[in-house]
Amino acid sequence: MDKIRNVAIIAHVDHGKTTLVDEMLKQSGIYRENQEIVERVMDSGDLERERGITIMAKNTAVTYKGTKINIVDTPGHADFGGEVERILKMVNGVILLVDAAEGPMPQTRFVLSKALELGHRVIVVVNKIDRPDQRVHEVVDEILELLMDLNATDEQLDSPMLFCSGRNGTASYSPEVPGKDLQPLFDTILDYIPEPDMNLDAPFQMLVSNIDYNEFVGRIAIGRIERGIIHQNDEIEVCNYHDPDAEPRKAKATALYEFDGLKRDPVAEVGAGNIIAMSGIGDVTIGDTVCARGAAEPLPFVKISEPTLEMVFSVNDSPFAGREGKYVTSRQLRDRLFRETLRDVSIRISEVENSTDSFRVCARGEMSLSILMETMRREGYEFQVSPPRVLYKEIDGRRCEPIERVVVDVPQEYVGSVIEKLGGRKGEMQEMTPLGKRTRVEFLIPSRGLFGYRNEFLTDTKGEGILTSVFDRYEPYKGDISRRSMGSLISYETGTSITYGLYAAQQRGELFIGPGVEVYGGMIVGEANRPDDITVNVCKKKQLTNTRAAGSDEALRLVPPRQMSLEQCLEFMADDELLEVTPKHLRLRKSILDHEKRMKALMRNR
């Protein structure tokens, strides 16, 4: 039996997990000499590569000194925390990566606390020590403080510490001694991370910690074998810890795969301690336990933190509905959303009462919802969504709301502006630390208070600020927060936008569209320069008379329109607005399109 180590790489977003895995793969010799090497090879999804973030946890494996090291690359964004929690059940130790300049951040605390709760051994890696603004010695102290803060055991406090440059592929035992390669990291994994329990005589048992999907074989269960041996085509049973009364489902392990570098190698049999992929169980889901036939014994599964945010996804009913999408019906939308819950355990889907074409989607944060929307529109779905709303909880008879721990890292000259803005959104400052020419400020703020703030934050800090947040706790309702100070510019009629109409409209606010764009009545074409909504006619043509020549339009100068990304649209939306999402367009609109009906509804609500 081969020697095995199972390890996960955990860290705050952008601290260099995926880049370090790249180098570990290169130095372990998984590439042929002439093979093209892809940067950030583990980020295989289009959206992951475009945004430079990891969304789904990925498995890989390398062999070093005759030992197979299974490595799991996890996401760093708080919104994908559900991924991290369940992946930790698959491994026996973690590599905690901390940026040598930024130090421990909110998500570092979150992922480390989960690893310590499970009793995992931790190898601390201070990464990016080649940064010009690195402050290695201070960061080491901050990491030790964090471990003490999280009640780490004496053994966990004595965790080995390495100093790496993931980009250069070097590691060393001391920040003063530059490393040559990643050998110190590999050696520390072998010495410090325990071998998994390899009980080969007991009946087969495996907890499903991840799911992959393949058009040809359907769903693929990924997990670590807790005990026993499985052979290809063995009869198996599937049970679930949270459903003890249900009869175990019978299935067959039609194919088994081991991870090797970037490949999955088919194997005929595999034993305890290994992380494997298995196909043949049609309806398998994360948290299921796969056992030998006749020996069903479910394993407890980590409780995933509750969602804090909801949006309503519904069928597109705008005048332009069905023009671009391949999938436009409520049945197709329903099937796609419920399919997402099979892969992402932190998302909850339910049907809206008294509606056949609307679905409530609850998640951890705006990022995970925007990723879902972007993925669906690329797949050819067409739908519309409501503004994000927080999920309130009744605790001891009081209405409570989710509170986020927000850390901002900004140049000193912008601190005042950030404190003022977050204070106005019910943020309470907890801590303020100068870091050279920059300052780090920590706040506790209601999740509602962050809606629409990220873009404002980037503008206020001239793009130099870093803002990160992680769910902290529920607290009693903090009172009203004004979301948007300005109203919307709303198109009055359906047609094509014309320079003459746009020129008149731009006097009333900032436009989101240029000339030659198809619009419909009730569609939002810009932001007004006053608190109330303004109806504008962007399709208005110039009336030609004997004294007006058709060519005199050319003198009209239009201000370039503001291009809105998906996240910016979600942040902009007011309560009575919707976002229409199609494969080619994002259109903001009023939920009531007809001008007259909208005015009547407004009068009724006043």
N, C-alpha and C positions, 0 to 999 in steps of 0.2 A: 504494500500500500504506500502511495506517495505521501510525503510530508505536505501539510497544507497550512496556510494562514489565511484568515478572512478578515479584511480590513476595509473600513469606509473612510473616505476623505470628507471632512465636514469643515465648514467655514462660513463667514459672512459673504455676502455677494461681492464678487470682483476681487477677492483676495488671492486668486490664482490657482484654484483647484484643478480646473480642466487643463491648464498649461502644464502643471506639475505632472499630471497623469500622462500627458504627451511625452514628456521627457523620460518618465519611468518606462514607457513602452519602447521608446527609441533605444535606451541604454540596456534594456533586457534582451535586445536583439530580435524583436518580433518582425522587423522589416527586413526584406531581402536587400542586398547591397544596392541594387539599381532601382528599388521601388520608390515611387513618388511618396513623399511624406506630407500629409495634410496637417495644417495648423488646427489646433483644437479639434482633434479627430473625434472626440467623444460627443461633441455637440453636433449630432447628426441631423437634427431637424432644421428645416429652412429658417424658421423663426429663431431658433437658437443661434444659428450662424449669423443672422442679420443683426440681432440685438446683442450678441456677445454674452448671453446668459444661458445657464443650464436650466431646463424646465423639467425634464424627466430624468430620474436617476438611471445611470447606465452601469452595466457590468463589464468588466474585462479581467484578464488574468495574465500574469507574467511568471516565468520560472527563473529562480535565482538560487544558485548553489544546490540544485536538486530539490528545492522546495517550491511548490506552486503557491503563488500569492494571488488570491482573488481580491480584486480592487473594485469598490463601488464608488463612482463619482456622483455626488449628491448636489441638488440645487442649493443656492445660497439665499434666494429671495424668501422672505417670510411667508408670502402667499403660497409657496409650495412646501410649507413645513410638513404637510401630511406625507409627502414623499420621504422626507428625512426620517420622520418618526418610525415608519415601518421598515425602512432599510436597515436601521440599527439592530433590528431583531435578527438580521441575517449574518451579522459579523461578530467577532470576538474582541475587537479593539478598534480604535479610531485614530486617525491622524488629524489633529486639530491644526488648521492653517490660520495664521494671524499675520496681517500685513504689518511690515516693520515700521511703517509711517502712521497708519491709521490706528493700529492697536485693536484691542477687543471692541467689537461693535454690537448693537442689539441682537443681531442674529447669531453672533458668536456665543453669546450668553444662552440663547434659546437652544441651539443644537448641542452645546456642551452639557447643559443641564439634563437633556434627554439621555445623553451617553452616560453621564455619571449615575443617573437613576437606575440604569440597567447594569451598573457595576462594571462597565467596560474599562479596559486599560487605555490610557491616552498617551500618544506620542505628540508632544507640542512641537510644531514647526513654525519658526518665525520666518516668513517668506518675504521676498522682494527686498533683501538686505542691500541690493545694489541701487536702491532708490536714492537720489541725492538728498531727499528730506527724511531719510530713515532716522529713527531714534530707538535703536535696538534695546538699549539697557532700560529705558523707561518702559518700553512695551513688555519686557520680561517681568518687571515688577507688577505691571497692570494685569498680566496673565495670572501671576501667583495670587494677587488680590481677588481676581475673579474666581479662581478655584476655591479659595477660602470662603468667599461669599456664597458659593454654591454647596457648601458643606462637603467638600471632597474628602475622601478617606486619606489617611497618612500615606498609603501607597500611591493614591492618585496625585497627592501633592508632590511626591517624589518623581513624577513623570519625567522621562528623558526629554531634553530640549535640544532641537537641532536648528541650524541657521542655513536657510536655503535661498537660492535664486532660481525659481522655477523656470524662468525664461532662459537662463544660461545652463540649466541642468546641473547645478552644483549644490552640495550639502557639506556642512562641517559641524564639528562638535563645539566650536567656539566662534563668536562673531569676529574675533581678531585674526583667525586663521582662515584664509580663503579656501574654499573647497575646490576639488578638481572634477568630481563627478557625483552621482547620487549613491555611491556605495555605502556611505555612513547611514543613509536612510534605509536602504535594503537590509543592512546588518542589524539595525535597531529593530526593524519589523520582526526579523527572525528571532532575535534575542528576547524581545520584550512582549510581543503579542502572543498569547497562549495558543496552543494548537486546539482545534475544536475537538469536542468529545467524539471519539470514533467507536461507538458501540455497534459492532457489525452483526452481533448475534441476535439482537432484539428484532421484533417485527418492524418493517419499514414505516417511517413517519417523517413528514415534511410540511412545514408551514409555508403557505404561499405569501410571499412578501411583495411580489411585483407581478405585473401582467404585461405581456406583449401580445401583439395581434398580427396575424399574417393572413393574407387573402386565401392562401392555399390550405393551410392546416387549421385556421381559426385561432382560438385563444391559446396562448402559451403561458404556462405557469412557471414562475421563477422563484426559487427559494433555496434554503440550505437544508440538506438532509440531516434531521436530528439524530436518527438512529437507523440501523439496518442497511440492507442492500436492495436496490431496485434493478430489475432486468427489463429490457425492452419487451413489450407485449404482456407484461405482468397484469393480472387482474388487481384493481385497486378500489378503494372506497374513499369518498370525499365527505367530510363532516365539518361543522362549524361550532366553535366554542360558545358563541352567543345565541345559538339555536339548538340547545341540547336535546329537545324533544323530537326534532326532525329525524326521519329515517336516513341513514347514510346513503349517498347516491353512488351507484356502481359505475365504474368506468374502466378504461384500459389505457395503459401507458404506451401509446403507439410509437412515440419517438422520444429519445433522451439525448440531450446535448450538454456538453461541458464547454465552458468558456476558455478560449485560448487566444490571447491577444485580442484582435478585433473580430475573430471568427467564432462560430459555434461549431464544435466538432461533434458529429453524431457518435454515440457510444452504445455498446450493447448492454453494459451494466455499470453501476456506479454506487459507491458506498458512503456511509455517514461522514459528515464534516464538509463534504463538497457542496458548492453552489451550482445548481443545475437548472436547465430549462426543460420542460416536459410538455408535449402536446398530446391531445387525445381526450381532454376533459372539456366538453363543449361549453358548459355554463360555469366554469370555475371563476371564482372572484377572490380578490385580495382578502386575506384573513382566514380562508379555508385551510383545513388540514387534510393532506392526502396521506392515506394509510394503506397498509397491506390489507387484502380482503380478509374480513373476519376479525380484524384487530383495530376497529375504529376507536381512536382516542384523541379528541380534539385538543389542540394547544391553545393557551390563552393568547389573545391578540392585543397589541397595544391600542389603547383607546385614543382615537384621533381627536384632536382639539376641535371644538364646535366652530362652525362658520360664524362670521360676524357681519356679513354684508349680503344683501339680496338684490336681484334685478328681475324684472319680468321680461321674458323673451316671448314674442308673439309673432303670428303670421303677418307678413307685410301687406298692409291694406292701402298703400298710397296710390295715387293715380298712375305711377310708373311701375307698379308691382308686376312681377313676372317677366320683365323684359330681359334680364341678364341671368337670373339664377336657374340652375338645373333642378334644385330642390326647393319647392316653394309651399308645399302643402303642410297642414298642421301635423299629419301623420309622419311625414319625413322629418319635420323639425323635432317632434316628440322622440322618434327613434334615435336620432342623432344625439340629443341631449342625454337620454337615458344610457346610451352607449358610453358617454363620457364618464358616467359614474363608475363604470366597470374598471376604468383605468385610473381615475383620480378619486381617491377615497375621501378627500376633504370637500368634495362638491356634493350638494344635496339638490335633488330635483323633485318638485311636486307640481301637480296640476292646480291651476287657479280655479277657485269655486265659481260656478255659474258661467264658465267660459270653456269652450272646446278648443280654442286655438291659442291659449296663453299658458306659460309655464313659469313657475317661480324657480330661479336658480340661486342657491345660496352658496357662498364661497368665503375664503379667508380674506380676500382683498381685491382691489380694482385690477391689479396686475394679472391675477389668474383669470378673471373674467374677460379682460381685454385679449389675453392670449387665446382663450376659447373662441371668442368672436372672430379674431383674425384667422384662426385655423379653419373655422367653419366657412367664412366667406371665400377662402382659397379653395375649399372643397366644392364650391358652387352653391352654397346655401344663401337664401335671401330671407331676411327677417327684420324685425324692429325690436328695440329694447327701451325700457324705461330708465330714468335716472337711477343710480345706485342708492339704496337706502340701508341704514344700519338695522341690525336685529336687536330689539330690546328684550330684556329679561326681567321677570318679576322675581325679586329677591327680598325675602322678609316683608312682603307686602308693599315694596317700593319699586318703582319703575327704574331699572338700571340700564346703562348703555356701555358699549365697549370703549375702553380707554387704550390708546396706543402710547408706547414709549418711543418718543421721537428724538433722534440725535442729529443735529445739524453741525456741519463742519464748514465754516465760512471765513473768508478774509476779514480781518478786524473791522474794516470800515463799514461792513454791511451788517454787523451784529445788531445795532440799534433797530434797523428796519425789520429784521427777522423777529426780534423779541416783540416789537410793537404789533406786527401782523399776527403772530401766533397768540399773543395775549388777547387780541380782539376775537380770536376763535376759541376762546376758553382754555387756552394752553397755560399750564402752570410750570414755571421754570424750576428745575430740580438742581441743576449743577451747571457751572460754567468753568471751563478750563482753557487757559491760553496754551497754544501749541506753536511756538515760534511766531510767524506772522499771521497765523490763523487762530481761530477760537472755536472750541467745541462747546455747544450748549445742548443740554438735555432737558426735554419737556415731557410732561404727561398731558395728553390732549385727547378729547373725544374723537373717535374715528370720523364723525361727521365734520369735525373742524378741518380735516385734511382734504375734503372734497374740493377740488378746484384750486388747491393751493400750490401744487407742485410747479405748475407753469409760472405762476406769480413769483414763486421762490427763485426760479431760474432767472427771471427778468430782474428781480431785486438784487441778485448777487452777480449779475452780468455773466451768468453761466458758470461761475467758479465755485458755487456752493454744492455740498453733497448732503442729501437728506435721506435718512433711512428710518424706517419705523417697524415696530414689531408689537403684536397684541400683548397687553400687559395684564389687564383685569377688567372686571365690570364694576362700575361705580354709579351711585344715584345720578339721575338725569341732571345735566348741568345748565339747562335753560336754552333759550333760542339762540341760534347762530345765523347771522345773515349770510346767505350763500353767494349771491351775485348782486353787485350794486347797480349794474346797467341792464336795460331790457334788450329785446331782440328786434332786428329789422326783419319784417315778415313780408314775403311776396304776396301781392294782391291777386294776381291772376296767373293762369297757366300759359306758358309760351317759352320763347328763347330770350335770354337777357341781351340787351342792346346797350351800346355805349351811352347813348343819350339818356336812357332811363337810369343806368348805373351812375352816371355823372350827377344826376339830381339826387340819387339815393345816398351817395357818399358824403353829401353835406350833413346827413342825419346820423352818421356813425361810421364804423369800420366794416368794410365788405369782406365776405368769405368767397365770393365768386367773381369771375371776370366776364367779359362779353362772350356770347355764343354758347352759354350754358343753358340747358333745358331746366326750367323751374315749374313748380305748380303752386296754386293758391294755398297758403298756409305753411309753405316751406320757409325755413329761416335762412336768410341770405347774408346776414351780418349782425354785428352787435351795435345796439343803439347808443347814442351819446347822452342818454338820460335814463332814469330808472324805469320808465314805462316802455312797453312795446310800441313800435311804430310800424304801420303798414306802408309799404312802398311799392311802386310799380316799376320794376326793373325791365319790363318788356315794352315800356312806352317808347313810341317812335316820334320823331320830329315831324310836325305837320308841314308839308311842303306847300308854299304859296309862290306867287310871282316874285316876291322879294327875298325868299329863302332858297338858297341853292342846296341841293342834296350833299354836295361835297364839303360844306362848311362845318360838318361834324368833326372833321379831322383835327380841329383845333382843341377839342375836348381832351383834357389830360386826366387819366384815371390813376388813382393811387393803386399800386399792386395789392391784390387781395391777400388776406391772411389765410395761408394753407393750414387746414386743421387735420391733425392726426387722429387716430381712433381714441387715444387716451385724452387728447385735448377736447374732443367732442363730448366724451363722457363727463369731463370736468365742467364743461360749459353748460350742460343741460339744466334747465329749471324744472320745477315739479310738474308743470303742465306741458312738458315737451318730450319728444321721443327721438330716437336716432334710428334712421332707416339704414340697414347694412346690406349691401349687395356686393357681388364679386368685383365690381368696378367703381362703385361710388359709396360715399358716406354722406347722407343728407340729414341735416337736423330739421325737425318739423314740429309744429304744434300738434298736440294730440287731437284737438278739434280743428279740422282744416278750414271749414267754412267760416268766413269772416263774421257773418251775422250771428250764427249759432255761438261762436266763440265770445262775441261781445255780450250776448244774453247770459251765457254761463258766468262771465266775469261780473256782471251786474248782480246776479243771484248770490255769488260768493262774497260780495262786499258787505 
